[in-house]
Structure formats: C-alpha cells, structure tokens
C-alpha cells in the first residue's frame, strides 16, 4: 500500500487514480522503482568500497579496479 502513495506523490495522482491504472502500468512502475533502488544501492556500495580503499592506500581505476 505504501508504494501506491509513493507513486501517487511522484506522478501527482490520487490513490484512486493509481488504483485505476492498468495492472501492467502499475507493475512497470514497480519494476522501475525497484531497478532505481538497486542501482542506488550498487553505487553506494561502490562509493563505500572506494572510501575503504582510499583509507587503506589501495588505488582504484587501474587494472582490475573499479
């Protein structure tokens, strides 16, 4: 249910409008936001790994690096 509110906020639509949306469109939006969250988490993990490596003196960007 919370996702409906989040989607409504992003699209500027009411819950009634979100619930009237075709299931395929709703599922597509859910997949889109899941993808975005996974990408955000991946970028966060990369940034943390780079920060840890910087503290340890390792260098990224060369062969086999990030």
C-alpha positions as YAML, in Angstrom:
chain: A
units: angstrom
residues:
- id: 1
  name: UNK
  ca: [0.00, 0.00, 0.00]
- id: 2
  name: UNK
  ca: [2.84, 2.41, 0.77]
- id: 3
  name: UNK
  ca: [4.10, 2.11, -2.80]
- id: 4
  name: UNK
  ca: [0.76, 3.44, -4.08]
- id: 5
  name: UNK
  ca: [1.27, 6.59, -2.02]
- id: 6
  name: UNK
  ca: [4.84, 6.96, -3.21]
- id: 7
  name: UNK
  ca: [3.80, 6.53, -6.83]
- id: 8
  name: UNK
  ca: [0.93, 8.96, -6.40]
- id: 9
  name: UNK
  ca: [3.30, 11.53, -4.97]
- id: 10
  name: UNK
  ca: [5.77, 11.15, -7.85]
- id: 11
  name: UNK
  ca: [3.09, 11.22, -10.55]
- id: 12
  name: UNK
  ca: [0.90, 13.83, -8.87]
- id: 13
  name: UNK
  ca: [-2.07, 11.44, -8.79]
- id: 14
  name: UNK
  ca: [-4.57, 10.36, -6.15]
- id: 15
  name: UNK
  ca: [-4.74, 6.82, -4.79]
- id: 16
  name: UNK
  ca: [-7.97, 6.40, -6.76]
- id: 17
  name: UNK
  ca: [-6.15, 7.32, -9.97]
- id: 18
  name: UNK
  ca: [-3.29, 4.97, -9.12]
- id: 19
  name: UNK
  ca: [-5.74, 2.12, -8.43]
- id: 20
  name: UNK
  ca: [-7.49, 2.81, -11.76]
- id: 21
  name: UNK
  ca: [-4.17, 2.40, -13.57]
- id: 22
  name: UNK
  ca: [-3.85, -0.77, -15.68]
- id: 23
  name: UNK
  ca: [-2.06, -3.54, -13.80]
- id: 24
  name: UNK
  ca: [0.65, -3.67, -16.47]
- id: 25
  name: UNK
  ca: [1.43, 0.03, -15.95]
- id: 26
  name: UNK
  ca: [1.46, -0.32, -12.17]
- id: 27
  name: UNK
  ca: [3.77, -3.34, -12.43]
- id: 28
  name: UNK
  ca: [6.01, -1.42, -14.81]
- id: 29
  name: UNK
  ca: [6.33, 1.45, -12.33]
- id: 30
  name: UNK
  ca: [7.08, -1.00, -9.52]
- id: 31
  name: UNK
  ca: [9.84, -2.56, -11.61]
- id: 32
  name: UNK
  ca: [11.24, 0.85, -12.50]
- id: 33
  name: UNK
  ca: [11.50, 1.91, -8.85]
- id: 34
  name: UNK
  ca: [12.98, -1.46, -7.86]
- id: 35
  name: UNK
  ca: [15.63, -1.02, -10.57]
- id: 36
  name: UNK
  ca: [16.38, 2.53, -9.40]
- id: 37
  name: UNK
  ca: [16.78, 1.36, -5.79]
- id: 38
  name: UNK
  ca: [19.12, -1.47, -6.80]
- id: 39
  name: UNK
  ca: [21.24, 0.94, -8.85]
- id: 40
  name: UNK
  ca: [21.36, 3.38, -5.91]
- id: 41
  name: UNK
  ca: [22.44, 0.59, -3.57]
- id: 42
  name: UNK
  ca: [25.09, -0.56, -6.06]
- id: 43
  name: UNK
  ca: [26.51, 2.96, -6.39]
- id: 44
  name: UNK
  ca: [26.52, 3.34, -2.61]
- id: 45
  name: UNK
  ca: [28.44, 0.06, -2.25]
- id: 46
  name: UNK
  ca: [30.98, 1.22, -4.85]
- id: 47
  name: UNK
  ca: [31.44, 4.54, -3.06]
- id: 48
  name: UNK
  ca: [31.93, 2.77, 0.28]
- id: 49
  name: UNK
  ca: [34.46, 0.37, -1.26]
- id: 50
  name: UNK
  ca: [36.37, 3.29, -2.75]
- id: 51
  name: UNK
  ca: [36.35, 5.10, 0.60]
- id: 52
  name: UNK
  ca: [37.64, 1.98, 2.36]
- id: 53
  name: UNK
  ca: [40.32, 1.50, -0.28]
- id: 54
  name: UNK
  ca: [41.38, 5.12, -0.01]
- id: 55
  name: UNK
  ca: [41.87, 4.65, 3.70]
- id: 56
  name: UNK
  ca: [43.93, 1.51, 3.10]
- id: 57
  name: UNK
  ca: [46.06, 3.05, 0.36]
- id: 58
  name: UNK
  ca: [44.67, 0.85, -2.44]
- id: 59
  name: UNK
  ca: [44.16, 2.50, -5.81]
- id: 60
  name: UNK
  ca: [41.03, 2.04, -7.94]
- id: 61
  name: UNK
  ca: [40.71, 2.70, -11.64]
- id: 62
  name: UNK
  ca: [43.66, 0.67, -12.85]
- id: 63
  name: UNK
  ca: [43.69, -2.94, -13.91]
- id: 64
  name: UNK
  ca: [41.05, -4.91, -12.07]
- id: 65
  name: UNK
  ca: [39.88, -1.84, -10.15]
- id: 66
  name: UNK
  ca: [36.57, -0.09, -10.11]
...
